[in-house]
């Protein structure tokens, strides 16, 4: 099977180049990651991240024939040859297919991806109704592989300012959590021309998500909530003025 | 949020105008110079058309500002380009008003 793989070792190479491989695969090699491991048997200088091998850890996300995805759950049979592999776009390359995800995780961290609840800790756990729990479906499954964010042009142009689809979906995941008490603060945190509003709904994120999630819908929900909050704020102010005038 | 919402609202206003204009064209079917003159002459039509153009320019301003924010990273260059866009849109608005009020 033919491969064309992006190679770059900043210690040795002046600039990146594409290296061709023609590898004899074994019968049990079904997924792209199997093939990459096979390539590494021949050329152990090729660097890539991998861990769970079943689409759960998100380590082996890369650009496969022009589209971001996870090598471990991408079937070789579905790919056109030569299979062109590049690191995820928009992030600095550490070596070969390994990118520096610091910026990605800084954005993730900036949305405070944890429950904020100032009530005293209950003896057992904070309960949710099945309906409230269902609101988190389609968001909590995100494995933070970065495929969506690094396929988003808004992130490519403003990587330091735009939170990106993955971070914004996690912001929405906690906004929608009935146990969280920081909705107001979370919405305010995204009130900036860049952090949220660089999303222009081109939906690359939806197209590439290996977990079939919809970050675009989550972003739209945040925008809707912000309008709702502004409307509520206006009504409150109006009521206050009326009370004062009485 | 206000900018984002204004972009949506101006788009809705333009869509309403376009539907209204198409409906009016189907009903009145102006075919020659005189009938077109009658079609565009009423003050209310000119006012509604002016509102459409104001929305169009607001929409364009927001859209171009977005493009500049996305692609132009040099703040001075971006501010200058923004001024050019602002001036152009104001000139267009004056021009449109002039055309509409000289029918």
Interface residues (C-beta under 8 A of the other chain):
Chain A: X154 X157 X158 X191 X193 X194 X197 X198 X200 X223 X226 X227 X230
Chain B: X1 X3 X4 X5 X66 X69 X70 X71
